[in-house]
Amino acid sequence: MAQGRLYLIPVPITEGDPAETLPLSTLTAARSCKRFLAENAKSARSFLKACGHPVAIAELEIIEIGHEPDPAKFSEWLSPVKDGTDTAIVSESGCPAVADPGAGLVKFAQTLGLEVVPFVGPSSILLTLMASGMNGQRFRFLGYLPVHEDERRQAILSLEKESRTTGETELFIETPYRNNRILEALATTLAADTRITVATDVTGREERIETLTAREWQQKGYELPKLPTVFAVQATFVKVIKSAGHKKTPHKPVRAYTPRHPARR
């Protein structure tokens, strides 16, 4: 018997008709499956109903795997796939295994030799990066920043330093009711010329994506809605140029001062 396939089905990241953000190939795959590993069973049922699944929702096998799937259950969950049943992983929103549950299951599926098939769908992280005007060749997603003020400040300074020395874009998210608090922390902690992108309700009816410097955000103020938001930061890139090596010469007595080595200027 041929093995089944493990589908990774993206879910819209805002309310509305799934066809507005999911291509036909993704919708077709979702409608063809009868077995689902869902981050949240309730939201999965709503998604499948909105997709127009041809089978009654109550007749579908929807297994809730939660926000942190238990590795001890991976074998049980994937056994039917090995026996020939196509199964789809679906998140509450966005792409499975990308800042969402699923990576562990995909890794286990690979050890079983199963075919893993990703489908196209919206990712608020990538859409924010696309619209930010920041470095799309080198970027990093950090999840959530610390809640406590001192730890958050250190995290902000650390990500800015990384961006300044590598040129990479730093992306992260926050709980919607803390949107204004984190934006104010960014604007008042980062260097004045460091750019900050705020992407709210991406693909939704109230979508707003704006990039300003920290100084400009301070002047504009902090009035963000309590909606899902992705933040991106890019500092002014400072390229470090290493000087060429020099031949060693005998040290001479110095009376006044010792000039710095050229490599340390």
C-alpha positions as CSV (number, residue, x, y, z in Angstrom):
1,M,0.0,0.0,0.0
2,A,1.3,3.5,-0.9
3,Q,2.0,5.9,1.9
4,G,-0.2,9.0,2.3
5,R,1.1,12.5,2.2
6,L,1.4,15.1,4.9
7,Y,-0.1,18.4,3.7
8,L,0.8,21.7,5.2
9,I,-2.3,23.9,4.6
10,P,-2.1,27.6,5.3
11,V,-5.1,29.3,6.9
12,P,-6.2,33.0,6.3
13,I,-4.8,35.3,8.8
14,T,-7.9,37.6,8.9
15,E,-11.6,37.0,8.7
16,G,-13.2,36.7,5.3
17,D,-13.6,34.4,2.3
18,P,-10.6,32.0,2.2
19,A,-10.6,32.4,-1.6
20,E,-9.4,36.0,-1.1
21,T,-6.0,34.9,0.2
22,L,-5.7,31.2,-0.7
23,P,-5.1,30.0,-4.2
24,L,-7.3,27.3,-5.8
25,S,-4.6,24.6,-5.4
26,T,-4.5,25.2,-1.6
27,L,-8.3,25.1,-1.3
28,T,-8.5,22.0,-3.4
29,A,-6.0,20.2,-1.2
30,A,-7.9,21.3,1.9
31,R,-11.2,20.0,0.4
32,S,-9.6,16.7,-0.6
33,C,-8.4,15.7,2.9
34,K,-10.6,14.0,5.5
35,R,-8.1,13.9,8.3
36,F,-6.6,17.0,10.0
37,L,-4.0,17.7,12.7
38,A,-5.2,21.1,13.9
39,E,-3.7,23.6,16.3
40,N,-7.2,24.4,17.4
41,A,-10.1,22.0,16.4
42,K,-12.8,24.7,16.6
43,S,-11.0,27.2,14.3
44,A,-10.2,24.3,11.9
45,R,-13.8,23.4,11.6
46,S,-14.7,27.0,10.9
47,F,-12.0,27.2,8.2
48,L,-13.0,24.0,6.5
49,K,-16.7,25.0,6.5
50,A,-15.7,28.4,5.0
51,C,-13.6,26.5,2.4
52,G,-16.7,24.6,1.3
53,H,-15.5,21.2,2.2
54,P,-17.6,18.6,0.4
55,V,-17.9,16.3,3.4
56,A,-20.0,17.2,6.5
57,I,-17.6,18.7,9.1
58,A,-18.9,16.3,11.7
59,E,-17.7,13.4,9.6
60,L,-14.1,14.7,9.2
61,E,-11.4,13.5,11.6
62,I,-10.0,16.6,13.3
63,I,-7.3,16.0,16.0
64,E,-6.4,18.9,18.1
65,I,-2.6,19.0,18.6
66,G,-2.5,22.3,20.6
67,H,0.1,25.1,20.6
68,E,2.9,22.8,21.7
69,P,2.3,19.3,20.2
70,D,3.4,16.4,22.4
71,P,6.3,14.5,20.7
72,A,5.1,11.3,22.5
73,K,2.0,11.4,20.2
74,F,3.8,12.0,16.9
75,S,4.0,8.3,16.0
76,E,0.3,7.8,16.8
77,W,-0.8,10.9,14.8
78,L,1.3,10.0,11.7
79,S,0.7,6.3,11.7
80,P,-2.4,6.6,9.4
81,V,-0.3,8.7,7.0
82,K,2.2,5.9,6.8
83,D,-0.7,3.5,6.1
84,G,-1.9,5.6,3.2
85,T,-4.2,8.3,4.6
86,D,-3.5,11.9,3.4
87,T,-3.4,14.2,6.4
88,A,-3.2,18.0,6.7
89,I,-1.7,20.1,9.4
90,V,-3.6,23.4,9.9
91,S,-2.8,26.3,12.2
92,E,-5.3,28.7,13.7
93,S,-4.0,31.2,11.1
94,G,-1.1,31.5,8.8
95,C,1.4,28.8,7.7
96,P,1.9,25.6,9.7
97,A,5.4,25.2,11.1
98,V,6.4,28.8,10.6
99,A,6.0,30.6,13.9
100,D,3.2,28.1,14.5
101,P,3.0,24.4,15.5
102,G,4.0,21.7,13.0
103,A,7.8,21.7,12.7
104,G,8.2,18.8,15.1
105,L,5.7,16.7,13.2
106,V,7.3,17.5,9.9
107,K,10.7,16.5,11.3
108,F,9.2,13.2,12.5
109,A,7.4,12.6,9.2
110,Q,10.8,13.0,7.4
111,T,12.3,10.3,9.6
112,L,9.5,8.0,8.5
113,G,10.2,8.7,4.9
114,L,6.8,10.4,4.4
115,E,6.2,13.0,1.6
116,V,5.6,16.4,3.0
117,V,3.7,18.8,0.7
118,P,3.6,22.6,1.6
119,F,0.9,24.8,0.0
120,V,0.8,28.5,-0.7
121,G,-0.9,30.8,1.7
122,P,-0.5,34.1,3.6
123,S,2.3,34.7,6.1
124,S,2.1,38.0,8.0
125,I,5.8,37.8,8.6
126,L,6.8,37.6,5.0
127,L,4.1,40.1,3.9
128,T,5.4,42.6,6.5
129,L,8.9,42.1,5.2
130,M,7.8,42.6,1.6
131,A,6.1,45.9,2.4
132,S,8.7,47.2,4.9
133,G,11.4,48.3,2.4
134,M,13.9,46.6,4.7
135,N,16.5,43.9,4.0
136,G,14.7,40.9,2.4
137,Q,17.9,39.0,1.8
138,R,18.8,38.6,5.4
139,F,16.2,38.7,8.2
140,R,15.3,37.0,11.5
141,F,12.0,36.3,13.3
142,L,12.2,36.7,17.1
143,G,8.7,35.7,18.2
144,Y,7.8,37.8,21.2
145,L,10.0,40.2,23.1
146,P,10.2,40.0,26.9
147,V,7.3,41.6,28.8
148,H,9.3,43.0,31.7
149,E,10.6,46.5,30.9
150,D,14.3,46.0,31.7
151,E,14.5,42.7,29.8
152,R,12.6,44.2,26.9
153,R,14.9,47.2,26.7
154,Q,18.0,44.9,26.6
155,A,16.3,42.8,23.9
156,I,15.6,45.9,21.8
157,L,19.2,47.1,22.2
158,S,20.5,43.7,21.3
159,L,18.4,43.3,18.1
160,E,19.4,46.8,17.0
161,K,23.1,46.0,17.5
162,E,22.7,42.8,15.5
163,S,20.9,44.7,12.7
164,R,23.5,47.4,12.7
165,T,26.4,45.0,12.4
166,T,24.8,42.5,10.0
167,G,22.3,44.6,8.0
168,E,19.6,42.1,8.8
169,T,15.9,42.9,9.4
170,E,14.6,41.9,12.8
171,L,10.9,40.9,13.0
172,F,8.7,40.1,16.0
173,I,5.1,40.1,17.1
174,E,3.2,41.3,20.2
175,T,-0.1,40.7,22.0
176,P,-2.5,43.2,20.4
177,Y,-3.3,45.0,23.6
178,R,0.4,45.8,24.1
179,N,0.9,47.2,20.6
180,N,1.2,50.8,21.7
181,R,3.4,49.9,24.6
182,I,5.9,48.0,22.5
183,L,5.9,50.7,19.8
184,E,6.7,53.4,22.4
185,A,9.5,51.2,23.8
186,L,11.0,50.8,20.3
187,A,10.8,54.5,19.5
188,T,12.3,55.7,22.7
189,T,15.0,53.0,23.0
190,L,16.3,52.7,19.4
191,A,18.6,55.2,17.7
192,A,16.8,58.1,16.1
193,D,17.5,57.0,12.6
194,T,16.6,53.3,13.1
195,R,13.6,52.4,11.0
196,I,10.5,50.7,12.5
197,T,7.8,49.0,10.4
198,V,4.4,48.5,12.0
199,A,2.1,46.1,10.0
200,T,-1.4,45.8,11.5
201,D,-4.2,43.5,10.4
202,V,-2.2,42.3,7.3
203,T,-4.6,41.2,4.5
204,G,-7.6,42.4,6.6
205,R,-10.1,45.2,6.2
206,E,-8.1,47.5,8.6
207,E,-4.7,46.7,7.1
208,R,-2.1,49.4,7.8
209,I,1.6,49.1,7.1
210,E,3.9,52.0,7.9
211,T,7.6,52.5,8.1
212,L,9.1,55.4,10.0
213,T,12.3,56.2,11.9
214,A,12.3,56.0,15.7
215,R,12.3,59.8,15.8
216,E,9.4,60.1,13.4
217,W,7.3,57.6,15.4
218,Q,8.0,59.7,18.5
219,Q,6.6,62.7,16.7
220,K,3.6,60.8,15.2
221,G,2.6,59.2,18.5
222,Y,1.4,55.7,19.4
223,E,-2.2,55.0,18.5
224,L,-2.4,51.5,17.2
225,P,-5.6,49.4,17.2
226,K,-5.7,46.3,19.2
227,L,-5.3,44.0,16.2
228,P,-2.6,41.4,15.3
229,T,0.5,43.4,14.4
230,V,4.0,42.5,13.2
231,F,6.9,44.8,13.9
232,A,10.1,45.0,11.9
233,V,13.3,46.9,12.8
234,Q,16.4,47.8,10.7
235,A,19.2,49.9,12.0
236,T,21.6,51.9,9.8
237,F,24.1,49.3,8.6
238,V,27.7,50.0,9.6
239,K,30.1,47.9,7.5
240,V,33.3,47.0,9.3
241,I,36.3,47.1,7.0
242,K,39.3,45.1,8.1
243,S,42.6,46.6,7.2
244,A,45.3,44.6,5.5
245,G,47.9,43.0,7.6
246,H,51.2,44.6,8.3
247,K,54.6,43.2,8.7
248,K,55.9,43.2,12.2
249,T,58.6,45.7,12.9
250,P,60.7,46.1,16.1
251,H,59.1,48.2,18.7
252,K,60.8,51.6,19.3
253,P,60.7,53.5,22.6
254,V,57.8,55.9,22.7
255,R,57.9,58.9,25.0
256,A,54.6,60.7,24.4
257,Y,51.9,58.2,23.3
258,T,51.4,55.0,21.4
259,P,49.2,55.3,18.3
260,R,46.4,52.8,17.9
261,H,46.9,49.8,15.6
262,P,45.3,50.7,12.2
263,A,42.9,47.8,12.6
264,R,41.4,49.3,15.8
265,R,40.7,52.8,14.5
